Amino acid sequence: MNTLDSRGFRLGFATFVLFTGIAGDFWRNSLSWYGYGVFVVGIAAVSFVVLHHNRARFRVGSLPYPLFAFIALAFLSIAWSFYPGFTALGAVVLLLTTASAVSIAVTVTWPELLIVLGWVFRLVLALSFLFEFIVSALIRHPIYPVWVTPESNPAKLLYWSRDLLFDLGKIQGIVGNSSLLAMAALLGLIVFAIQLASKTVKRGWGWFWLAVALVTIGLTRSATIFVALAVVIVVALAALLVRRARTPRGRAYTYGGITLVVAALAVLADLAQSRILGLLGKSSDFTGRFTIWHEVITLAQQRPGAGWGWLGYWIVWIAPFNTLKKAGGVQPPHAHDAWLDVWLQLGIVGLVVFGAVVLATLVRSWLLAVDRVVTGRGDPGSHSWLALLPLLMLTAQLVQSIAESRILLEGGLMLLVIWAVKTKTSPLGLEPVEPELSPATLRNRP
């Protein structure tokens, strides 16, 4: 059997790709941007080999059309970009990131994807606590990434670790950012909970990692993630309620009740906004977010239709990004809002196309979550805990997209592409649910 077809390779490669996407800062901070670049090029090369090898397993035409349109628009924006060379680079990075995600989506089954995600988020959380422990117990002072020269008096926002573990402060982990670590913990929480519910991991092991994820969220104290957790719980409860409705009329009543409850919660949240922000430790301007958003909107209004040109991560030393105000002595690398970022870079046209990608994926994810999984002819179907995975993960990402642009970048984009592709091309009921296996066991299996 070809190595590319082995289960060990497929799951191992998917784990490495998603870990690199979610924790790209770990490689950049420890090996420099050049070392990280070697990983990215290697992943992209192997991804294209995997796609070519598995070309019989999928049709390009079966992939989501809005996703194609978004990538095409990024390349087309080179024609009107204010910085065409960097736009070309950004478009290539977008294509390579998407290709890496597609290679996972077409070669890894839904049950295997749950296993892979479990490994990825356990790695991120475990390495983060080990890293913070080493800093606090042995180094005993904040440290910078390897690409930062301390003699140049860099901004404190560039710290890789602030040495806060023993003070129960806002730890940053291997990703070097408390908000990003909190998001990894939330996504891990969703994965670990589904593994526990579907009984694909040992109960004690599952509860342990669930507790680790919750402790991480508590230590990082990210207001966005607290909100995202609340929204994820509401969406999960809504999906479970719809599942219980056995008739079309029952579903209609359930949807009506959910709509009323959500509307009431939205009104209460608006009325109690100041108090909620105070409890979350946030100021009324969302800790400087309004300043960044205002500047981004001002720039976007100068080129509202098609934008300034695609970049992904901002190139902070070129115009117009070098004119923006610094936050904590650091030029912002993105708009801290994915939707404003798309408007800035690809204009209203880009917003429409990206919105189509997200909306189509969200609708398919919802239907997958609430409908019965049918495994074959004559099977009445049953509900699956695994079917909740894309809906809950995408919900968390969409809440984060209001305060961060990560859904457009690296691991966030990979996950979006995986949900978009798999919900369109991979029927859940045709894939057997397997218990989680150790890497050693996988190496001995075809």
N, C-alpha and C positions, 0 to 999 in steps of 0.2 A: 504493500500500500504506500502511496506517495505520502511523504511527511506532511504536506499541506492538507491532506485529508484526515490526518490523525486527530482524535479528539483532544489529546494533550496539547498539540500545537495550536489548534483553534482557540481553545480556552486560555492557554498561556499567552498567546499573542494578543488576544482581546483584552486580557487583564493588563498587560504591559501598556497597550495603547491607551486604554481608559485611565490608568493610573497616571501616565504622562500627561494626558489631557487635563485631568482633575488637579494634579499636583505638579504642573509644569514649573511652578516657582521653586520647587524642591531641586530640580535639575539645574535651573538657572542660578539659584543662589549657592549651590554647592559646586557646580562644574563650570560656571560662567555661561554667558549667552552662546559662546562658540560650542561648548560641550552640549548644550541643549539643542543647538542647530544640528549637530551630528545625529542626535536621537530623532529629530523631526524628519530629516532627510531619509534616514534608515527606515523609519516607520512608513513613510510615504512610498518608498520603493517597494517594500514588502507588501504593502496594501495593494498596489497595482498588480503585483505578481499574483496575489491571492484572488483579486477580482478577475484577472485573465484566466486563471486556473479554474475558477468556478463560474465561468461565463455561461455555462449550460444551465445553471441553477436559477438564473434570473434573466429577465429581459429589461434592457434599459428603458424601454417604453412603459414598463410597469411601475417604474419609480415615480414619485410625486412630481407632477408638472410644475407646481409653484416653486419647488426646490430648484429645479432646472432654471426656471425663470429668474430666481434670485441670483444664482451664480452667473447667469448670462448678463444680467443687469450690472453686476459688479465689474465684469470684464468690459462691457460697453461703456461704462463710466470713464474708462481711460480716455475716451474721445473728448470729453468735456471737463476732465479733472483739472483742478488747480495745481495738482502735483502728480502728473501722469506717470512718472517713473515709480513712485511709491504706490500709486494705485495698482499698477501692473503687479508689483510684488504682493500687495495685499490680496488681490484677486487670486493669484497663484496659491497663496497660503490658504485662502478660503476653499479653493478646489481640493487641495491636498488634505485638509482637515475633513472635508466632506467625504472624500474617497476613503479615508481611513475608517470613518464611521460606517459607510456603506459596506465596506469589506466585513465588518463585524455583523451588521444587520443581516447579511445574506448567508453567512456561514455559521452563525451561532443561533441555536433555537431559543425560544422563550425561557424554558427551564434552565438552560445553560447560561443565558444572559443573567438570570437571577443569581446563579452561582458566581459568575464573574464579578458582578456588582458587589456581592457580599465580600469577595476577596479584596476588591479595590478599596472599599471604604474601611474595612478592617485594617488594611495596610496603612491608609492615610491616618486613621485615628491612632493606631498603635505607634507608628513612627513619630507622630506628633508628640505624644506624651513622652516617649523615650527621648526625643530631641530636647523637649523642654526640661526634662529631668536632668539630662547631661549639662545643659546650660546653667540651671539653677544650682545643681549639686557640685559640679566640677569647675565650670568656667566662672560662674558667680558674677557675671556682669552682662549687660546687653551685647549682642553681637550683630554685625552687619553681614550681608551677603559677600561672597568672594569678589564680586565685581565692583564693590564700593570701597573707596580708599578712605579710611578713617581720618587720615591726616588732612583731608580736604574739608573737614568739619561738615559732613553731610547732614541732611535733615533727619530728625528722629523718626519720621514716618518711614524711612528706609530700613529701620531695624528689622532683621530677620527674626530675632527673638528679643523680647524686652526683659527677660529674666523675672517673670512674674508668677511662675507656677507655685512656689512656696508661699506667696502672698495671696494666692487664690485670685490673681488678677486676670485680665483679659488676655489669655494665652493666644499665640498666633500659629503655633505648630509649624510643620515643615513647609506650609504654604506661605508663611510669613505675613499673614493677615487674619485678624480675628473673625472678620465677616465671612471670608472664604472658608475658614475652618468650620465655622458654624453652619454654613451651607452644606459642606461635606458631611457634617454630623447629621443634619436633617435628612439628607438624601439617604445616608446610611441607616438612619432610624426607620425610614420607610421600607428599605430593603430588608432589614433585620426583622421588622414586624411581620412582613409578608412571609418570610422564611419560617418564622415561628408558627404563624397561622396555618400555613400549608404543610407544616411538619416535615420540612426538608432539611432541618438541622436538629441536632440534639437540643432538648429543652434548656438544659443548664447553660450550654454554649450560647444559645440564642438570647436568653435573658441577660447573660453577662454583657454581650455586645450592645444590646438594647440599652443597658444601664450606662455603658461607656459613652454612647451617643448622647444620652440625656445629660450626663455630667459635662460633656464637652459643650453642649448648647448652653448649659448654665454658666460655665466658666467664661465662655466667649461673650455672652450677654449682648448679642446682636439684636437690635430692635426689629430689623427686617425679618430675621429668622423667627423671632417670637410670633410676629404677625403671620408669616408663612406657615408656621406650625398650626396656628389656629385655623387658617383657611384650609389647610390639608385635612384637618380633622373634620371640618364642616363638609367638605367635598366627599370625604370617605363615608360619613354618615348619610349624606344625600344619596350616594350610589347604593349603599346597602338598603336604604328605604325603598328605592325604586326597584331593586331586586325582589323585595318582598311582595310587591304588587303583582297579582296573578292575572289580572285582566286589563285590557286597554283602558277601561274606565277607571280602574284602580290606579293605573299609572298616571292618568290625566289628573286625578285628585292629588296624587302624591306630588307631581310636578307643580301643581298650583300651590300646595302647602309649602313646598320648598321655596318657591318664588316669594311668598309672603314672608316667610321667616328670614330669608336672605335680605329682603328689602328692609325689614324691621331692624336687623342687625346693622345694616349699612347706615340707617338713620341714627341709631344709637351711637355708632362709632363716630359719626360726624359731630353729633352733639357733645360727645365726651372726648373730642379729639385732644384738647389740651391736657386733660387729666391722664389720658392714655399715654401721650408722649412723655409726660412727667414720670409715670410709672416705668416706662421703658428707658428713661434716662436720656431722652432726646429733647432738643430745643425746638421751638416752633418753626425754625427754618430747616429742620431735619439735618442738624449739624453741618451747615454750610452747603447742603445740596441745592437749596434755592438759588444761591449765587451762581453755581456751576450751570444749573438749568437755564437761568436767565441769559447767561452768556452764550450758551449753545443755541437757544431759541433765536437770539439776535443774529448769530451767524447763519443759522438755517434760513431765516427770513430773507437773507441776501440772495440765496439761490434756492428758493422753495420747491421748484418743480423737480429737478433731477439731482440736486445736491452738489457738494464740493468734490465728490469722487470717493470711491470706496477705499478704506484703509484697514478696517478691523481695529487693532490697537492704533491709537493716534501716534504719529511721529511728532513728538512734542517740540522739537527744535525747528520745525518749519512753520511758515505761515499757513493758515491763520492761528494754529494752535499755540504758537509761542507768544501770542498776544493775550492769552487768557490768564486770569489771576491764579497765582499759586495757592495751594492749600497746604498749610504746614510746611512751607518751603519746597513743595514738590509740585511740578506741573501735572495736572490730572491726565492720566493715560486714556481715559474714555469719559463719556458724558454722565456716568452714574445713572443712566436710564437708557435701556436698550432702544426704546421707541424714539426718543430724541436723537440717539446716535444714528439710527437708520435714516431719520429725516435729514439730519445734518449731512450724512455721507451720500445718500441716494435719493433724497428728496421725497416728495409726496408719492411719486411712482414707486420708490423703494418701500415706503410704508405700506402701500396697497399690496405689493407682492409678498413682503415679509408677513403681513397680517394674514394673507391667504395661506401661507405655509403653516402658521400657528393655528389658525381657525380650523383648517382641514384636519390637522393632526389632533387637535383638542376634541373635535366632534367624533373622529374615529376612536380615540382613546375612551371617550365617555361611553360610546356604544359597546366597545369591547368590555368595559367594566360592568355594565348593567345587564347585558344580554347573556343568555345561557350559552355555554360552550358545548358545541355538538362535535362528537368524536367520529361519527360515521352515520351511514344510512340507518334510519329506524331509531336512532338514539334521541330521546327527548331532550337531552342536554342537562347540564348542571352548571352552577356558578363556581367560579374558580377565584381563589385569593390572588393568584398570579395575574389575573386579568385586571386587577387594580393598579398594577405596577406603573404602566405608562401614564395613566391619568393622574395619580398622586405625585409622581416625579415631575411631570410637566406642570402641574399646579404649583408646586414649590418653585420651579424655575420661573414661572410667569410672575409670581409675587416678587421674587428677587429682581426680575427685569425692570421693576419700577425704580429700584435704587441702585442697581448695578447693570452693566452691559454684558455680563458673562455669558448670556445665552447666545451671543454673537461670536464668542471666542472660545477656542481650545475645548476643554471638556464640556462646557455648557452647550456649545454648538454641536459637538459629537453626540451628546445625549438627545438633543432636538432632532438631529438627522436620524438617529436610530429609531426614535418613536415614530417619526414621519414615515420611514421606509417600512418598518416591521408592521405597523398597524395597517398598512396598505397592502403588503405582499405576503404576510405570514399568518395563516389561520392558527389560532392558539390551540384549538381542539385536536389538531393533527399531530401535536408534539407531546410525547410522554413526559410526565413529571418525574425527575430522578432526584434521589437524595444527594446532598452535597458530598463531594469526594475530595480527598486530600490531593495535593499536587503529586505526592509519591504514588498514590494509587492511579492517578491519571496517566502517569508516565508508563505504567504497565498495561494500559488499555489501548486498543486501536482507535 
